[in-house]
Amino acid sequence: MRQSLVITWLALAMSACGAGGGSAGATTPAPAPSSDPWVAYPTMPAGTPPGASAQARTAAAALGGGINFGNMLEAPTEGAWGLKVEDEFIQLVGTGASPAYTRAVRLPVRWSNHASADAAATIDPGFMSRVESVVNQLLARGVTVVLNMHHYHQLDGDAVEAGETRVATDVVQLRFLAMWRQIAERFAAAGPGLVFELYNEPHNQLEADWNTLASRALRVVRASNPGRVVMIGPVQWNSAYALSRLQLPADVHLVLTVHHYEPFNFTHQGAEWISPVPATSVDCCDATQLAKIREGLDLAISEGRRLGYPVVVGEFGAYSKAAIGARVRYLQAIRSEMAARQLPWMYWELASGFGLYDPVAHAWRAELVNALYGTTP
């Protein structure tokens, strides 16, 4: 039986090569195009992550003291959550800002709700131009910008929310990659002041898929942006406790990010989007709460060193339902702990429920700003 199989295999091989009486010019037909859409999105080449480049470390340091332009472009549509990226907000950061608190902005964007529902995920040209305009205005002011993909709920396996468009399950991850191809190509000519962040707070369904999907997305980005610094965070909503599960591609231009809202019962007290709504009147910061703050930051530092990449605390903050005095104490405490560990940070967020700026009074909230930046506006 084995001999007959070998003879059959040799006969097939000779036939495929044009042997055994075939014409001298015969060639092997080209294989048919693959019907598998994933063929277009390979993962990054395998290899041991080499550690961060000087460029990545410089970019991470430049993000220190940054702020999130939250509840603006990551709403289902800009303005749906009460805020738009106003010129007033852009003037608060970068060159010429008075006072000049920050030269770094994280720009969360819900691309998925502005793209076609098929696997091509063609991004609406008007929305793309709007985001590009905001990015360019910030870059022109000397701001380092983190541009991300935010709130693609179906990617995490979460239910869609009001104002979102549901898409077929089999195209959800393909759309993620197709959108990144368009974003990367559109911003390929931007200077090094622009950093890409692949996705905000992967969780739920992405617990199993994130390492592979992030590798595919990075490969997509590298096709048009070979030297762009890219930020990647772990699962469990970018928890430092999940950094040990993050498998980094073999790429030097990477920055790690974690989100740190501990103690959660303090930072999210009264948050209406959480069920059940956390109790209010929680104070800060006793020894147990300080230990929780330090634990996550220490883990971020140790994992960053192990992996060889800088870590940025991309989100932290305290919701407005906490007493102002307690928020001040929290900000002073966490700022001090991050400084002691030389961890760059970006506060969540500018002008909404966690905000440092009052968009109605058109003024900084002086106590919070002073607690965070050590300067009174």
Phi and psi in degrees as a GROMACS rama.xvg file:
@    title "Ramachandran Plot"
@    xaxis  label "Phi"
@    yaxis  label "Psi"
@TYPE xy
-63.6538  -40.1232  ARG-2
-62.7253  -42.5445  GLN-3
-65.0256  -35.2739  SER-4
-65.8232  -40.2857  LEU-5
-63.5658  -43.7149  VAL-6
-61.8357  -43.4017  ILE-7
-61.9624  -43.3498  THR-8
-62.3566  -42.0043  TRP-9
-64.5246  -39.9225  LEU-10
-62.9162  -42.2636  ALA-11
-65.0578  -40.8648  LEU-12
-64.1816  -43.1588  ALA-13
-64.7031  -38.8199  MET-14
-63.8135  -41.2027  SER-15
-65.9618  -29.5038  ALA-16
-88.0111  -0.397543  CYS-17
86.6438  10.9977  GLY-18
-80.7273  167.553  ALA-19
77.6273  38.2109  GLY-20
100.376  0.978935  GLY-21
-68.6489  162.509  GLY-22
-66.462  151.695  SER-23
-61.9693  -29.0276  ALA-24
-95.6582  7.84771  GLY-25
-65.68  139.956  ALA-26
-129.276  158.613  THR-27
-74.8631  128.374  THR-28
-59.0559  144.656  PRO-29
-65.8644  141.758  ALA-30
-63.6692  149.009  PRO-31
-66.545  146.031  ALA-32
-55.9703  140.585  PRO-33
-70.948  140.092  SER-34
-88.6104  -1.8452  SER-35
-84.0183  113.534  ASP-36
-65.5592  -21.3236  PRO-37
-70.8951  -17.7148  TRP-38
-58.681  -30.6853  VAL-39
-76.0391  -8.0502  ALA-40
-129.612  70.0707  TYR-41
-70.6016  160.8  PRO-42
-78.2845  169.579  THR-43
-65.7879  154.281  MET-44
-57.5403  143.577  PRO-45
-69.4941  152.966  ALA-46
158.979  165.069  GLY-47
-76.4882  127.624  THR-48
-54.5139  127.025  PRO-49
-81.8051  -6.49982  PRO-50
94.3141  165.352  GLY-51
-77.0552  146.142  ALA-52
-75.9612  165.232  SER-53
-60.9513  -35.1443  ALA-54
-62.3422  -43.0466  GLN-55
-66.1338  -39.6296  ALA-56
-67.975  -36.8457  ARG-57
-65.2559  -42.6314  THR-58
-63.8644  -42.1467  ALA-59
-61.2694  -44.3788  ALA-60
-63.3144  -35.534  ALA-61
-67.8796  -18.6484  ALA-62
-82.3499  -9.92767  LEU-63
-59.9085  134.34  GLY-64
78.1435  15.3462  GLY-65
-79.8093  173.905  GLY-66
-140.296  147.603  ILE-67
-87.7171  131.942  ASN-68
-86.0028  71.5461  PHE-69
-84.9978  159.327  GLY-70
65.3847  24.195  ASN-71
-115.162  -83.7457  MET-72
-83.4177  -8.31075  LEU-73
-96.5784  2.53739  GLU-74
-68.9253  163.974  ALA-75
-53.06  -39.0186  PRO-76
-140.379  149.737  THR-77
-58.9607  128.061  GLU-78
97.6258  -14.2542  GLY-79
-64.2057  -25.3081  ALA-80
-105.27  20.8706  TRP-81
91.9445  -4.66353  GLY-82
-132.26  143.96  LEU-83
-124.221  163.588  LYS-84
-77.4317  90.5654  VAL-85
-81.8702  154.37  GLU-86
-58.4934  -32.7437  ASP-87
-55.8069  -42.0598  GLU-88
-70.7826  -39.9435  PHE-89
-63.0992  -36.1313  ILE-90
-70.3473  -12.3776  GLN-91
-79.2448  -12.2421  LEU-92
-126.014  158.353  VAL-93
79.8032  -163.784  GLY-94
-58.8866  130.065  THR-95
85.5654  -5.4696  GLY-96
-67.393  144.647  ALA-97
-134.387  112.589  SER-98
-77.8607  154.819  PRO-99
-87.7903  81.6774  ALA-100
-78.769  -39.3925  TYR-101
-140.988  145.871  THR-102
-121.868  25.6689  ARG-103
-142.252  136.395  ALA-104
-134.493  131.112  VAL-105
-96.09  127.419  ARG-106
-113.508  95.8519  LEU-107
-74.9371  135.577  PRO-108
-136.603  130.623  VAL-109
-93.2013  77.8468  ARG-110
-62.3722  -35.7631  TRP-111
-60.2426  -26.6265  SER-112
-88.6615  2.5138  ASN-113
-125.749  29.8478  HIS-114
-134.593  154.81  ALA-115
-60.086  154.712  SER-116
-80.8496  -3.31451  ALA-117
-91.6843  -178.038  ASP-118
-64.3895  -25.4363  ALA-119
-70.7555  -27.1481  ALA-120
46.8993  50.4256  ALA-121
-63.6587  117.985  THR-122
-76.0348  135.684  ILE-123
-55.6068  124.64  ASP-124
-58.7407  -36.7253  PRO-125
-65.8086  -40.066  GLY-126
-69.1859  -42.1514  PHE-127
-58.1231  -43.7651  MET-128
-65.2763  -35.8852  SER-129
-63.4492  -47.5687  ARG-130
-63.3845  -42.8331  VAL-131
-60.8468  -39.4179  GLU-132
-62.3929  -43.6261  SER-133
-63.5956  -46.3097  VAL-134
-59.7731  -46.0556  VAL-135
-64.5625  -38.3976  ASN-136
-64.1356  -40.8422  GLN-137
-67.6373  -44.9983  LEU-138
-61.2208  -37.3093  LEU-139
-65.0038  -21.1847  ALA-140
-94.1694  12.3419  ARG-141
77.9058  17.2061  GLY-142
-86.1563  135.139  VAL-143
-81.4702  126.816  THR-144
-114.787  131.688  VAL-145
-103.424  114.691  VAL-146
-104.28  122.633  LEU-147
-127.181  179.935  ASN-148
-110.478  129.754  MET-149
-133.81  142.695  HIS-150
55.8355  44.2977  HIS-151
-89.5321  81.6698  TYR-152
-58.721  -38.7369  HIS-153
-67.4426  -25.0246  GLN-154
-63.3787  -34.7465  LEU-155
-85.8327  -6.24407  ASP-156
83.5449  15.2115  GLY-157
-88.603  161.598  ASP-158
-69.8547  147.312  ALA-159
-73.095  157.79  VAL-160
-111.851  174.116  GLU-161
-56.022  132.645  ALA-162
91.2401  -4.55837  GLY-163
-97.4021  155.033  GLU-164
-102.842  126.289  THR-165
-81.4329  142.496  ARG-166
-123.238  164.035  VAL-167
-63.0464  142.547  ALA-168
-58.4425  -38.3416  THR-169
-74.3476  -4.97429  ASP-170
-113.065  1.7098  VAL-171
-59.4704  -53.3747  VAL-172
-72.6821  -33.6048  GLN-173
-62.3373  -38.5433  LEU-174
-63.3254  -40.7447  ARG-175
-54.8211  -46.5718  PHE-176
-70.982  -39.6703  LEU-177
-65.2596  -37.2984  ALA-178
-66.1334  -41.6095  MET-179
-65.3124  -32.4698  TRP-180
-60.7717  -44.4161  ARG-181
-68.5797  -43.7701  GLN-182
-61.3563  -47.4832  ILE-183
-62.0458  -42.406  ALA-184
-67.0973  -39.5497  GLU-185
-65.574  -36.167  ARG-186
-103.998  14.675  PHE-187
-60.9285  -30.53  ALA-188
-86.5415  -4.62226  ALA-189
-65.2722  150.396  ALA-190
-71.5151  -178.884  GLY-191
-68.1611  -7.33637  PRO-192
-72.5905  -5.58016  GLY-193
-104.396  125.973  LEU-194
-114.269  137.253  VAL-195
-94.9128  139.204  PHE-196
-118.203  119.79  GLU-197
-61.5819  -43.2153  LEU-198
-164.526  144.713  TYR-199
-87.2738  124.306  ASN-200
50.4377  60.0045  GLU-201
-60.5603  138.493  PRO-202
-160.451  -178.041  HIS-203
55.1281  -114.557  ASN-204
-61.4547  -29.7762  GLN-205
-75.4747  -6.92041  LEU-206
-54.4458  -36.9486  GLU-207
-92.3435  -27.0072  ALA-208
-102.408  -12.5073  ASP-209
-63.005  -44.2193  TRP-210
-59.0163  -44.2641  ASN-211
-70.1192  -43.107  THR-212
-66.6048  -39.3134  LEU-213
-64.0323  -38.3713  ALA-214
-64.0996  -42.3529  SER-215
-63.0642  -43.5238  ARG-216
-64.8478  -39.675  ALA-217
-64.1037  -38.2057  LEU-218
-61.3423  -40.6355  ARG-219
-61.3663  -47.406  VAL-220
-62.5578  -42.8933  VAL-221
-65.5609  -21.2203  ARG-222
-61.3828  -33.9039  ALA-223
-116.505  -14.0246  SER-224
-133.12  69.7505  ASN-225
-63.5225  -26.2131  PRO-226
-112.929  8.38127  GLY-227
-69.3629  136.075  ARG-228
-73.0782  130.608  VAL-229
-122.58  133.718  VAL-230
-99.339  134.044  MET-231
-133.13  134.476  ILE-232
-118.618  164.91  GLY-233
-83.9073  177.313  PRO-234
-74.1349  -168.956  VAL-235
58.1945  44.7654  GLN-236
60.9659  42.0461  TRP-237
63.6244  36.5148  ASN-238
-77.0787  137.193  SER-239
-59.487  -26.5125  ALA-240
-69.9561  -13.454  TYR-241
-105.241  2.54629  ALA-242
-59.5331  -31.3579  LEU-243
-66.3362  -17.4083  SER-244
-94.8584  -6.24289  ARG-245
-81.2488  122.676  LEU-246
-102.71  106.661  GLN-247
-80.7464  139.712  LEU-248
-66.765  161.668  PRO-249
-78.5316  83.3613  ALA-250
-145.404  136.817  ASP-251
-88.3096  -22.7619  VAL-252
-94.9788  54.6362  HIS-253
-121.449  149.049  LEU-254
-129.071  137.452  VAL-255
-89.8673  151.137  LEU-256
-137.323  144.573  THR-257
-131.964  157.541  VAL-258
-113.038  137.874  HIS-259
-136.058  98.2804  HIS-260
-111.879  23.7095  TYR-261
-83.4362  145.181  GLU-262
-74.0261  123.86  PRO-263
-62.9331  -37.056  PHE-264
-67.7145  -17.9244  ASN-265
-87.966  -51.9801  PHE-266
-67.1843  -25.4126  THR-267
-116.089  21.23  HIS-268
-61.5973  134.146  GLN-269
76.2324  7.19802  GLY-270
-70.1822  115.528  ALA-271
-69.5981  -20.4326  GLU-272
-84.4968  -1.77396  TRP-273
-105.128  137.19  ILE-274
-122.368  124.369  SER-275
-72.0496  155.788  PRO-276
-63.2214  125.905  VAL-277
-60.8699  144.764  PRO-278
-61.8436  150.743  ALA-279
-98.531  -173.569  THR-280
65.443  26.9879  SER-281
-88.5969  128.213  VAL-282
-93.0567  174.747  ASP-283
-151.095  143.016  CYS-284
-140.425  108.854  CYS-285
-83.8464  -179.228  ASP-286
-61.9429  -37.992  ALA-287
-66.1361  -42.0568  THR-288
-67.0457  -41.344  GLN-289
-63.291  -38.6853  LEU-290
-63.0867  -36.7885  ALA-291
-68.7389  -39.2141  LYS-292
-61.2834  -47.9718  ILE-293
-67.2391  -36.8683  ARG-294
-58.4739  -49.3657  GLU-295
-65.3715  -39.8342  GLY-296
-67.8583  -40.0945  LEU-297
-63.061  -39.5526  ASP-298
-65.7614  -40.9818  LEU-299
-60.3125  -43.5238  ALA-300
-64.1874  -47.9346  ILE-301
-65.9002  -39.3075  SER-302
-70.6155  -37.2761  GLU-303
-61.8448  -41.7341  GLY-304
-65.382  -41.4543  ARG-305
-61.5628  -41.8406  ARG-306
-81.5003  -22.3565  LEU-307
86.5342  24.3614  GLY-308
-132.413  147.736  TYR-309
-70.0833  152.902  PRO-310
-118.69  134.54  VAL-311
-115.585  130.956  VAL-312
-79.3864  97.4666  VAL-313
-76.523  -20.6475  GLY-314
-148.848  140.282  GLU-315
-165.6  162.095  PHE-316
160.297  175.413  GLY-317
-131.677  130.393  ALA-318
-68.6311  154.25  TYR-319
-68.101  -11.6859  SER-320
-73.5651  -14.8858  LYS-321
-76.0459  151.329  ALA-322
-61.9289  144.05  ALA-323
-59.458  -39.1051  ILE-324
-63.9519  -38.8282  GLY-325
-68.6804  -37.8004  ALA-326
-63.6792  -40.9237  ARG-327
-60.9281  -45.8353  VAL-328
-63.8213  -38.9753  ARG-329
-62.7833  -47.6152  TYR-330
-64.4924  -39.9675  LEU-331
-62.7715  -41.9443  GLN-332
-67.4896  -49.4987  ALA-333
-71.9934  -34.4094  ILE-334
-60.6016  -44.2159  ARG-335
-63.0271  -40.9952  SER-336
-69.3792  -38.1393  GLU-337
-68.6358  -39.2757  MET-338
-63.3073  -39.8998  ALA-339
-63.4942  -25.0224  ALA-340
-103.727  3.84314  ARG-341
53.9268  43.9249  GLN-342
-96.5053  116.59  LEU-343
-64.4076  147.966  PRO-344
-140.634  157.402  TRP-345
-134.335  117.682  MET-346
-75.8379  141.109  TYR-347
-102.82  110.634  TRP-348
-152.703  -168.574  GLU-349
-75.3834  -57.9128  LEU-350
-138.791  21.8397  ALA-351
-118.196  -138.339  SER-352
-63.8989  -26.3737  GLY-353
-100.685  2.57446  PHE-354
-64.4776  146.32  GLY-355
-86.233  -15.1868  LEU-356
-121.023  136.561  TYR-357
-94.9187  108.045  ASP-358
-73.705  -14.5839  PRO-359
-84.5557  -46.7825  VAL-360
-81.6236  -10.0814  ALA-361
54.3758  48.862  HIS-362
-150.708  150.316  ALA-363
-68.6599  147.787  TRP-364
-84.1532  97.9646  ARG-365
-57.2759  -41.6912  ALA-366
-64.0731  -40.3926  GLU-367
-70.8334  -42.9021  LEU-368
-60.3692  -44.6631  VAL-369
-64.9073  -38.827  ASN-370
-64.5083  -34.7144  ALA-371
-89.0495  -41.1295  LEU-372
-107.72  -9.58357  TYR-373
71.9462  20.2203  GLY-374
-136.866  139.899  THR-375
-95.9353  127.374  THR-376
